[in-house]
Structures are given as structure tokens and as C-alpha cells.
Amino acid sequence: IGINALLAISLNFIMGHTGQFSLGHAGFMAIGAYTSAAITVYGAPYGFPPVLLFLFALLLGGVLASGASLLVGIPTLRLKGDYLAIATLGLGEIIRVIILNLDFIGGARGFTNIPEYANFFWIFFFLLLALVVFSRLIHSSKGHFFLAVRDDEVAATSLGINPAYYKVVAFVMGAFWAGMAGGLFAHLNTYLHTNSFTFLRSIEIVAIVVLGGMGSISGSLIAAALLTVLPEFLRVASEARMMIYALLLIVMMIWRPAGLMGRKEFKWMKHL
């Protein structure tokens, strides 16, 4: 739940606060996952303290993910809506195929023997840290610039706001935390395969953001918990599980078209 929540709030910042539709979040997650796993696996024989190695691996994974987002963010600044979605989808698939052909991180066999460093404490810690960072940014004076870009780029430009700059910043920040989430995922499961980072994974994250309410961090937290736990409860339904899951999602979208929280936040979020 914590990892999905971290992915959702990072994508929500891109989609809900700057209005960019991204379908490449699984790719950024994959970069963070494989980078951090490679560092802890190949760095272990050198005798580095496990905790420091783990934290360094997570940080570098996030940095490389944000670097990849910068490569796609700058060339696609003028793209909007479906065109941007296709561009980010292509990036996500390119990343997955590249990883699939790198033998030193497992390739098609998968990456094994990753140390199990991630636990409830670390996931909760980084989720709380991300909540503080995004909440403070959104409620700051700079945060209103992101919202202005989302609502009307022309009006924002007339006020002296540079839409291109804030779009890139949002993309880079979102990708950084997706990379961090990928690192936590790798060190929680101790095994990685590119099948975990397909287009469908990106769609799942988008579904969480939309269900919770685009622009609502609180909504992303609720939706992440709901969409992570719900499939587990539906396992008893066997083959009808995915059909029931889809129907429940449709009902919720009809009932709350703006998402569970719309653009509202829990009161305690403002005090982070």
C-alpha cells in the first residue's frame, strides 16, 4: 500500500497539479528499482554499511529516474493530452526493453538475490517524507504557479510564469519519487522482472490517481489503499475477480466522477 501510495502522490503532482497526462511512471519506477538493486547487490562485497548502501542506492535510483524524465520532459514540452501520454508511454516501454537486454541486472531471467532492506519503517518514512515535501510545495507561493499552469497556460504566461519550467520541475520531481518507490519495491520483494513494469502498471497508478481525485494527495492515499486491498479480497471470486473489480471501479467513477476526494485534502495535511 505504501509503495502504491508513493507512486500515486508523485504521479498526482504531475497530472493533478500541472495537468500533464503521463503513462510512463512504471518506467521511472523500473529505473529506480534496477539501479538501487544493482548498487546493493554489487556493492555488498565492498563492506559498506548496509543502511548507508541502501539509502545511497535509493537516492541514486531516484536521481537517475529524474534524469530520464528530463530527457523526455524537455523535448515534449509542447505536447499536450493524448500526444504527451503516447510519448511517455513510449519512454516507459523503451526503458523496459533496454532493461530486458541488460544481462548484468538479470535481463529476461530477472534480477535475483536482492537484499531485503525495505520494511514497514522505511516505506512509511519515505511516504511521510514525500507527503511533507509535496504538501509544503503545493501550499507554498510556488505551488500556486503549478496550479496556474494547470488551469490556463496563456494566463499564467501573462502573469510572468514560465509554464515550461514548472512542467519540467513537476515531471522531474514526480519521476524522482517514482524511482524511490521502485527502489523500495526492489528491496521489499528481493526479485525484479520487467513484467512488473509494463504499460499496465502505469495504468494502475493512473487509476489510483483518477479514483482518488486529481489534485488531491489525500485522495491518492485513500485510493492506493483501496485498490491495493480490494483485489486481495476478490481472490475468492476466482475467474470473476477482474470483472467484479472493473465493475466496482466503474460504479465508483459514476458515483464520484471527480474522484473520492475531488481536490479536497484532509485538514491535517495542511499542517505537515
Buried (B, 14 or more C-beta within 10 A) or exposed (E): BBBBBBBBBBBBBBBBBBBBBBBBBBBBBBBBBBBBBBBBBEBEEEEBEEEEBBBBBBBBBBBBBBBBBBEBBEEBBEBEEEEBBBBBBBBBBBBBEBBBEEEEBBBEEEBEEBBEBBEEEBBEEBBEEBBEBBBEBBBEEEBEBBBBBBEEBEEBBEEEBEBBEBBBBBBBBBBBBBBBBBBBBBBBBBEBBBEBBBBEBBBBBBBBBBBBBBBBBBBBBBBBBBBBEBEEEBEEEEEEBEEBBEEBBEEBBEEBEBBBBBBBBBEEBEEB
